[in-house]
Amino acid sequence: MARRKNSRPTDRELTILRILWDNGPSTVRHVNEAMNKDGNTGYTTTLKLMQIMTEKGLLVRDESQWKHVYKPALTEERTQKQLVGDLLERAFSGSAEKLVMRALSAKKVSAKELARIRKMLDEFRRK
């Protein structure tokens, strides 16, 4: 099923996607158990969210077995790229510089993180 144009995941949908990225393809029961480690979400709520996510093209459902197994339609990296790209356009008028400056000023960045960022910037410059 093709993704809808505005199929950006909500916060709860991102929680489900993170569970699936971390644990691999899973049943609703498994996802619901993982969600309940941090709160109390009913099974039917998790089921409905995952059905909606399937309709939106965020999840793919394998119906070949009695228990349906769900997996993300896109990788974590691709989803993050789409979300950052959307944020870049909507909040920063397409300016990567403004996005990076705000990201770095939003919270304290460790020396290790800064070193990795410098390395990435050097690699981008070489390309």
N, C-alpha and C positions, 0 to 999 in steps of 0.2 A: 504494500500500500504506500502510495506517495505521501510525503510529508506535506502538511498544510503549510501555507506561507507563514502564519503566525503560530508555529508550534513550539515556541519557546517554553521550556519546562518551568513550572512553578516551583516554589521552594520544596513542597512536599514531593513533587515529581522528581526533583533533583535528589532528594533523599533516597527514593526508590532506585534511581539510576545508579547512585553511588553504591548501594547494596549490591546491585547486579554487576557493576564493574568490579567490585571487590571479590564477589563470591562466584561469579559466572552465572550461566543460565539457571533459573530457579523457579519453583512453584510459588503461588501466592502465599501459601502457608509459611514457607521459608522466609520470604520477604517480610511478611507480617511479624514473624518471630523476631527478626532482626530489627524491625522498626520499634518493637515493644521493649527493646533494651533501653531506649531513651525516653519512652513515653508510653501512653496507652492508646493504641489504635486498634479498632475492631477489625476483625477479618473481613467483614463485608465492605468496610470503608477502603481497606487496602485493595480488595478485589475490584471495586468500582474505579478507584484511581488507576489501576493497571489496565482496566478495560478502556478507559478514556485515553490513556497514554497510547494504547494500541491504535485507537481510532485516529489519534493525532499523528501517528507515525513515529512516536518516540520508542515504542517497544515492538518486538516481533513475537508472536505467540506460536509455539509449536503445538499443534492439536493432534499430533500423530499418536499420542498416548492418552490413557484415561485422564491422568493429571496433566493439565496444560502447563507447559514450561515457557517462561518468558525470558527474553534477552533484549538488551538495548539495541536499537536499530543502528546507532552510531557509536563509535568509540568515545571514550572519555575525552581524548584530545580533540577530536573533531567537534564535539559538543561545546567544549570550552572555547574553541576558536570561534564558533558561531556566536556564543554569548558575548565574548569580548568584542567581536566585530560589531555586534549590535549595540553594545554599550559605547564603543568608540564613536559610532555614527550619531547615536541619540544624545549622548551626554557631552561629547568632546568635539563635535563637529568634524569628526574624522582625523583629529590631531593626535597622533600616537605620542608625541612629546608631552602634551597635556595629560594624557592618560597615565603615562609612566610617572610623571612628576607627582600627580595626585596619589597614585598607588604607593610611591615611595614615601610620601609625607603622611599617609594615612595611619601608619603604625611603624614602630621601630623595626629597622631592618638589620639583621645580624651581619657581621663581617663575612661570614660564610656565604650568605645569600648575595651580598654585594659582589663578592668575588665571582660567583656563578653568573650574575647579571653582566659583569664586565666581560667575562669570557664569551657569553652569548653575543654581546654587542660587537666584540672583536670579530666573531665568526660572521655576523651579518655584514660588517664592513668589508670583509674579504670577498663576499659573494657578489 
